[in-house]
Amino acid sequence: MAAATQQSMTSLPSGFRVCSTAPDILYIPELICGGLVWILVSSTHVEPNNPLGWVMFVSLFCFVMTFLWLITFACGCFKKSSICPLLDFLYHLIAAMFYLSASVPLANVTINMKNATAVAIYPFNYYQIDIAAVVLSHITTLLYFIHCILSACRWKSICC
């Protein structure tokens, strides 16, 4: 097991190994949680527009880019590239920061929605859906951050 982990940290995976090596095994949970954030936020009444528009942009952007990055790894396009581990680290760092910058306003909107739910401006199920979106948004932030750290370790082991 240790040899497999060491091998995955020193080379880039391709094919089905993408879904079985660290840190690349995190692509699937990132896609699932990020997609659920996107679906949950879009299924409620969008008020106020600005913070939730940013949450929608971040979740959609990261979902599409993570999917494209996963396909690129699975096809083995960057197998011999020396800059790919750096790009992988930078992408996941940016995605983690984006999700963090979207999770905090989403939590704030949800807290404010609780007060509006008490006076019956919003239905209670919108509040519950937003709570689920906040939890999944923070989980997705954590997944991207862990992937960023593991990608940095892989980049360091390959390049240095």
Sequence and secondary structure as in RCSB ss.txt:
>XXXX:A:sequence
MAAATQQSMTSLPSGFRVCSTAPDILYIPELICGGLVWILVSSTHVEPNNPLGWVMFVSLFCFVMTFLWLITFAC
GCFKKSSICPLLDFLYHLIAAMFYLSASVPLANVTINMKNATAVAIYPFNYYQIDIAAVVLSHITTLLYFIHCIL
SACRWKSICC
>XXXX:A:secstr
 HHHHHHHHHS   GGGGGTSTTGGGHHHHHHHHHHHHHHHHTS   SHHHHHHHHHHHHHHHHHHHHHHHHHHH
TTTTT SSHHHHHHHHHHHHHHHHHHHHHHHHHHHHHHHHHHHTTSS HHHHHHHHHHHHHHHHHHHHHHHHHHH
HHHHHHHHH 
